[in-house]
Amino acid sequence: MRFGKFGSFRTKAPAVFLFVVLGIGCGRPAVPVPNAAAPAKESPSADISLSNSVHAAFGNPSNATADPANADNFLIVGDGSVISYNSSRGTANWISWRTVRTDLSTKIIRPEFTNDPRLPAGSRKIGYYDYSGSGYDRGHLVPSADRFADPRLNEETFRMTNIVPQKSALNQYPWQQLESHARALARRGNDVYQIAGCYGERERLKGKVTVPTNCWKVVVAVPRNKKIADLDPRMNVIAVDMPNIDGIEDERWERFRVTPREIEQRTGFDLFGQLPEPTQDRLETSILMKSP
């Protein structure tokens, strides 16, 4: 379902729910993504590569394209993730990826933060030094630990297109707890599909990097080789919207549960847009806390 900046609202008929545990909303008002480019028609080459990516289970929520002129909604289809990058904000609009058991391993040598060579010429390049002395962590969207089994893919997680300014109270506590929970689901043999992003503007680092007010994530864990569209009763759906503030070190990630549709309303993105509308309704209005 579409909302806000990236498309007009589409009314859907109510669906019948067979297994539902409703999420607890946080009561924050809808906030459109600032400086987000208007949706452009998907370019054929980007569409082909996106459809072939295992990391594109959420579709293309903002209709990002690989057109260099679309700098605030620029599509990058990588080996380890799919990204919509926003040059004006200096961060991603969203990043989606899949994690499975074979992606996980013990710790490896930590690489350096680097610029992303996949950005087109003229894009605002953000360096690790732009965060220095800011009081914000260089927060990963795709966690480094989700790619410990492959040094090359792990290096991808240290490209600045995967980094957002996060308070340590968020990055090192509830955000990290949910990352660990998602990996635990993968270790149990699930295919874990995730999408994460941020919205709002608290301030700017050195006039270049937007500090978001909120960071959000949707996690869908399905039994190995099952598809999200199968609506397997063992599927887990988790959605969170976390404030980027101090003082939440003692909060569990469950405190910030919302429905995927609430995230759509707050960001203007269309999650699961490639799926039939009845299936979208099931996924977007419920949090299925089944144990796979």
C-alpha positions in Angstrom: 0.0 0.0 0.0 1.3 3.5 -0.9 1.3 6.5 1.3 2.6 10.0 1.4 5.6 11.3 -0.6 6.2 8.4 -2.8 2.6 7.8 -4.0 -1.1 8.4 -3.3 -3.1 6.3 -0.8 -4.8 3.3 -2.2 -7.8 2.0 -0.3 -8.0 -1.7 0.3 -10.8 -3.9 1.3 -10.6 -5.4 4.8 -9.0 -8.8 5.0 -9.8 -11.8 7.1 -6.9 -12.7 9.5 -6.3 -16.3 10.4 -3.3 -15.8 12.7 -2.5 -12.4 14.2 -0.7 -10.9 17.1 -1.1 -7.2 16.7 1.9 -5.0 17.3 1.9 -2.1 19.8 2.2 1.2 18.0 4.4 3.9 19.5 1.9 6.7 18.9 4.2 8.9 16.9 2.7 11.1 14.2 3.3 10.4 10.5 6.4 12.1 9.2 7.2 12.3 5.5 10.7 11.7 4.3 12.3 15.1 3.6 14.2 15.7 0.4 13.0 12.4 -1.1 12.9 12.5 -4.9 9.6 11.9 -6.6 9.2 8.4 -7.9 10.5 7.8 -11.3 9.7 5.0 -13.8 11.9 2.0 -13.2 14.6 1.6 -15.7 14.6 -1.7 -17.6 18.2 -2.6 -16.5 17.5 -1.8 -12.9 14.3 -3.8 -13.0 16.0 -6.9 -14.3 18.8 -6.8 -11.8 16.3 -6.1 -8.9 14.1 -9.0 -9.9 17.1 -11.4 -9.9 18.3 -10.3 -6.4 17.7 -12.5 -3.4 17.7 -9.2 -1.3 14.7 -7.7 -3.0 11.9 -9.5 -1.0 10.3 -6.1 -0.2 10.2 -5.0 -3.8 11.2 -1.4 -4.6 9.4 0.6 -1.8 10.3 4.0 -3.2 10.5 3.2 -7.0 14.3 3.9 -6.9 16.1 3.9 -10.2 19.7 3.6 -11.4 19.3 6.9 -13.2 22.2 9.2 -12.0 19.7 12.1 -12.2 17.6 10.5 -9.5 20.2 11.3 -6.9 17.8 11.3 -3.9 16.3 7.9 -4.8 19.2 6.1 -6.5 19.1 2.4 -6.8 22.1 0.2 -6.0 21.6 -3.6 -6.5 24.6 -5.1 -4.8 25.8 -8.6 -4.0 25.0 -8.2 -0.3 22.0 -5.8 -0.3 19.7 -3.5 -2.3 19.9 0.2 -1.5 17.9 3.4 -2.2 20.4 6.2 -1.6 19.6 9.8 -0.9 22.4 12.2 -1.8 20.7 15.2 -0.2 20.5 13.4 3.1 23.9 11.6 2.9 22.3 8.3 3.9 20.1 5.6 2.5 16.4 5.9 2.3 16.2 2.2 2.8 18.3 -1.0 2.5 17.0 -4.5 2.1 18.9 -7.8 2.5 18.6 -11.5 3.2 20.5 -13.3 5.9 20.8 -17.1 6.1 22.8 -19.4 8.3 25.7 -19.7 5.9 26.2 -15.9 6.0 27.1 -16.1 9.7 30.4 -17.0 11.3 32.8 -15.9 14.0 34.3 -12.4 14.1 36.6 -11.4 11.3 39.0 -8.5 10.8 37.1 -5.2 10.8 37.5 -3.3 7.5 37.8 0.4 7.1 34.9 2.7 6.4 35.0 3.6 2.7 33.0 5.6 0.1 30.7 3.6 -2.1 32.2 3.4 -5.7 28.7 2.4 -7.0 27.4 6.0 -6.6 27.2 8.0 -9.8 29.5 11.0 -10.4 28.2 14.1 -8.7 26.7 12.3 -5.7 27.5 13.7 -2.3 30.3 11.6 -1.0 30.2 11.0 2.8 33.4 10.0 4.6 33.9 8.4 8.0 35.4 11.6 9.2 32.1 13.4 8.7 30.9 11.7 11.8 34.1 12.4 13.9 33.4 14.3 17.1 29.7 14.4 16.4 28.4 12.4 19.4 26.8 9.9 17.0 27.8 6.3 16.2 28.4 5.2 12.6 25.4 3.0 12.7 25.1 0.1 10.3 21.8 -0.7 8.5 23.0 -4.1 7.3 24.9 -5.4 10.3 28.5 -6.3 9.9 27.8 -9.6 11.7 25.2 -10.6 9.1 28.2 -10.9 6.7 30.9 -12.4 8.9 31.2 -15.5 6.6 32.3 -13.5 3.6 35.0 -10.8 3.9 34.0 -9.2 0.6 30.4 -8.9 1.6 31.4 -7.7 5.0 33.4 -4.9 3.4 30.2 -3.8 1.7 28.6 -3.2 5.1 31.3 -0.6 5.8 30.6 1.5 2.8 29.1 4.8 3.9 25.9 4.2 2.0 25.1 1.6 4.7 25.8 4.0 7.6 23.5 6.4 9.4 24.2 8.6 12.5 22.8 6.9 15.5 22.9 7.7 19.2 24.9 5.0 21.1 21.8 4.5 23.3 20.0 3.3 20.2 22.8 1.7 18.1 24.4 -0.3 21.0 21.2 -1.4 22.8 17.7 -2.0 21.3 18.9 -1.7 17.7 21.7 -4.2 18.3 19.4 -6.5 20.3 17.1 -6.8 17.3 20.0 -7.5 15.0 21.1 -10.4 17.3 17.5 -11.7 17.4 17.3 -11.7 13.6 20.6 -13.7 13.4 19.3 -16.1 15.9 16.3 -16.8 13.6 18.8 -17.4 10.7 20.8 -19.8 12.8 17.6 -21.8 13.3 17.5 -22.4 9.6 15.2 -19.6 8.5 15.6 -17.3 5.5 15.6 -13.9 7.2 14.6 -10.9 5.0 15.1 -7.5 6.4 14.6 -3.9 5.3 15.8 -0.9 7.3 15.9 2.9 7.0 15.5 6.2 8.7 13.4 9.3 8.5 13.1 12.8 10.0 15.8 15.3 10.6 17.3 16.2 14.0 20.3 18.1 12.7 23.1 17.8 10.1 26.6 16.7 10.6 29.0 19.2 9.0 26.2 20.4 6.9 26.3 17.1 4.9 24.8 14.2 6.8 21.2 14.2 8.1 20.7 12.9 11.6 17.4 11.1 11.5 14.8 11.4 14.3 13.9 7.7 13.8 15.3 4.4 12.6 13.0 1.6 11.5 13.3 -2.0 10.4 11.1 -4.8 9.2 12.2 -8.5 9.7 10.4 -11.4 8.0 11.7 -14.9 8.8 10.4 -17.8 6.8 11.4 -21.5 6.9 14.2 -22.3 4.5 13.2 -22.1 0.8 9.8 -20.8 1.6 8.6 -17.5 0.2 7.0 -14.6 2.0 4.0 -14.9 -0.3 3.4 -18.4 1.0 2.3 -17.0 4.4 3.6 -20.0 6.1 2.1 -20.3 9.6 5.7 -20.5 11.0 6.6 -17.1 9.6 7.8 -14.3 11.9 7.0 -10.7 11.0 8.6 -8.0 13.2 8.5 -4.3 12.6 10.0 -1.6 14.8 10.3 2.2 14.7 12.9 3.4 17.2 13.7 7.0 18.2 17.2 8.2 17.7 17.7 9.6 21.2 19.6 9.2 24.4 18.1 7.4 27.4 16.8 4.2 25.8 19.7 2.0 26.9 17.4 0.0 29.1 14.6 -0.4 26.7 14.0 -3.8 25.0 13.5 -3.8 21.2 10.0 -5.1 21.7 9.0 -1.8 23.2 9.2 -0.2 19.8 7.1 -2.7 17.8 4.7 -1.3 15.2 3.0 -2.7 12.2 4.7 -2.5 8.7 1.8 -0.3 7.6 2.6 2.3 10.3 6.1 2.4 8.8 4.6 2.9 5.4 2.5 5.8 6.7 5.5 7.5 8.4 7.9 7.1 5.4 5.7 7.1 2.3 7.3 3.8 1.2 5.4 0.9 -0.3 6.6 -2.3 1.4 5.7 -5.7 -0.3 4.4 -3.7 -3.2 5.1 -6.6 -5.6 2.7 -8.9 -3.8 -1.0 -9.3 -4.2 -3.0 -6.9 -2.1 -4.6 -9.5 0.1 -1.2 -10.7 1.0 0.1 -7.2 1.6 -2.8 -6.6 4.0 -1.9 -9.7 6.0 1.8 -8.6 6.2 1.3 -4.9 6.7 -1.4 -4.8 9.4 -0.1 -7.6 11.6 2.9 -8.7 13.6 3.1 -12.5 13.6 5.1 -13.5 16.6 5.1 -17.2 15.9 8.1 -19.4 16.8 9.5 -21.0 13.6 
